[in-house]
Amino acid sequence: MLSPKVAIVDYGVGNLFNVQRALESIGANAAISSDSAEILGAERLVVPGVGAFAEGMKGLQERGLAGPIREFAASGRPILGICLGAQLMLTHSEEHGTHAGLDLVKGLVVALRQPVSGGEQYKIPQIGWNSLRLPDYASGSLWDNTILRGLTGEPSVYFLHTYITTLHDPRASIAVTEYGHDRFCSVFQSKNISGIQPHPERSGQVGLQILKNFLEQ
């Protein structure tokens, strides 16, 4: 049974308890925390989140958590951002103005492109199930040493978002998703730092496999 100590960062914005329950269901010792010492003492760190980018960064800064998250990432221990948490790991966001992020991975958060006519069959935000696919540059072995290892084909996961990540290094993108006019990075991994735009805690067995892979990094 897996039992790594996982800290789930509480910064006032997030789907904390569902993430905690999902991690505990696969054997993690998962605690929700806004305490810097507890965060820095964990073996794994999860930054969840739903909501606006600026509000998320404000929550981190008001609680004094941006520094500890950067310190944790610099230690080489695995860190996972989920939805808004993944976006906060990038350099900047264009959501309602320009806002600085944690800058753990170089990139930008931009809006999904809106439908241009009433006849288009998709809506913003994207809500519901969609597929993870290999990026154009990648072979079938790309996922072998990542948080997506063990998944095959085009696994379906649950999304709820209006904004997407664009990376300066496209090879940090390990999965892409198509929606409307966009083909965007839905999962990234750069050394010990991973981010996933969909919600693994709401994605059934596929989501649990992703979280299990994260625990085993």
N, C-alpha and C positions, 0 to 999 in steps of 0.2 A: 504494500500500500504506500502510495506517495504521501509524504508529509512535509514538504518544504514550507517554511514560514513565508507567507505572502502578505504584504501590506497593500491595502486598497486605499488610495489617497482620497480623503474626504475634503473637498474644497468648496462644498456648498452647491455643486452642480453635478448630478450624476445618478445613474441607475445602480446605486451601491449595493443594495441588499440582494438583488437578483444576481449580480456578479459574484458576491460572496457565496450565495447558495450554490451557484454552478461550480465554483472552485471547490467548495467543501464536498460536493457530491462526487468529485474525482480524487479526493484524498488530501487536499491542501489544508494546511492550517492557516486560514485566511482571516485577517482582522482589518476592519475599517478604521482608519486612523488619520488624524490631522496633526499628530505629534511627530516632530522632526526626528527625535531620537529613535522612536519606534520604526519610522520609515527607513532610517539609515541602518537600523539593525536587522532589517528583513533580508531574506535570501532572494526574493523576487518582489518586483514592484509593479502594480497595476494602476494606471491612471484612466479611469472610466470617464463618462461624461455625456450629457445631452444638453443642448442649448446653444447659446451664442458664444462666439470665440472671445469677445471682449469681456463678457461676464465671467467666463472661465478663467482667463488670465487675472482678472481682478480678484477672484476668489483665492487663487494661488498666492498672489502677492500679499493680500490682506492677512492671510494665515502664515505667511513666511515660509511657504512651501516650494517656491520656484527654485531657490538655492539648494535645498536638500534633494530635490528631484535631479537637478543637474549633477550634484555630487554623487548620487547613487548611480546615474548613468555613466559617469566618468570612472566608476569603480570596476566596470566591466560586468557587473551582475545583470541578469536579464530584466528588462523593463518592457512593459506592454501598454500601449495606448489603445483605447477602445472608443470609436466614434469621435466625439469632440476631443477626448483625450489624445487620440492619434493626431488630430489636427494641431493641438497645442504644442506638439513636439517639433513642428516645423518653424521656419524663420519668421514668416509674416502671414497675416490673413487679410483678405480684402472684404471681409464681412462687415458691412455698415461702416466703411472707412478702412484705414490701414492700421493694423495693430501688430505689435511685436509678439512673437511666440517664444518658446523655450529655446529654440534654435539648436536642438539636438540632432536634427536631420535637416539639411538644407532644402528648402522648398517653400511653396506658397499655397495658401488655401483660397480657392476661387469658387464662384457659384456655378451650379449646374445651369446649362443654357436653357432658357425658357422655350416652350413651343412657339413657333412663329405663325401658326394658323390654328383655327378652331378644330380642324380635321385631324390633328395629330393625337395619337392614342397614348399619351403619357401625361403625367401631371408632376408638378414640382410642389412639395418635396417628393422624393422617391420614398414610398412606404410599401414594404412587402419583400417578397423573396426574389432573389436574382442570383446569377451565377458568378463564380470565380473562374477566371480563365488565365492561361499562361500568357505573359506578355509576348509580343512579336519576336523579341530577341532570344527567347528562352527555348530550351529543349524540355522534354518530359522529365528530366532528372532535376530540374531547378528546385523543386520543393523538398528534395531528399533531406537536406540539412537545415530546414526552416520550420517555422511554426505550422506550416501546411503539410508537413511530411505525412505520408500515409493516405492522403486524399487523392482520388483519381477522377478522371473525367473533368466535368465542370460542376463541382459541388455547389449546391444551393444554400444561401445564407440570408439572414433577415436584415434589411436596411431600413433606416429612418433618418434621412438627411436632405439638406438643400445645398450644402457646400462639399467640395471635393479637394483632394490633395494633388498637387503637381510637384514633382521632385526635380531638383537640379540634376541629379544623377539618375537617369531613367532605369539603370540597372539595379537600383535599390528597390524598385517595384517588383514584387514577386507574384502579384496577381492583378488582373484588370477586370473591370466590369463594364458592360455596355448599357447605357440608359439614355433614351432620347437621342440628342445630338452628340453625346459624350461617350468616349471610351476612356475611363479614368483609372488611376491607381487605387485599388480597393484594399490591398495589403502591401506593406513595405517592411523591409528588414535591412538594417544597416548595422553590422556587427551584433552587439547585444541589445540593440534598440529595435523593437517591432511596433508596428501600428496597423490596426485593422479598422476600416470604416464601418463595416456591418457589425452587428451585435452578436458575438459568439454565445453569450448567455441566453439568447433567444433563438438560436439556430439549431436546436435539437442535437442529434448525435454528431453532426459535422462540427458544430460549435464546441461541443465538449472535447472532441478530438483536438481541435486547435488549442484549447486551454490546456489539455494534457500535454501536448507538445511543448507548450511554453513552460510548464512545470518541469519538464525533463531536459530543458536546455542546459 
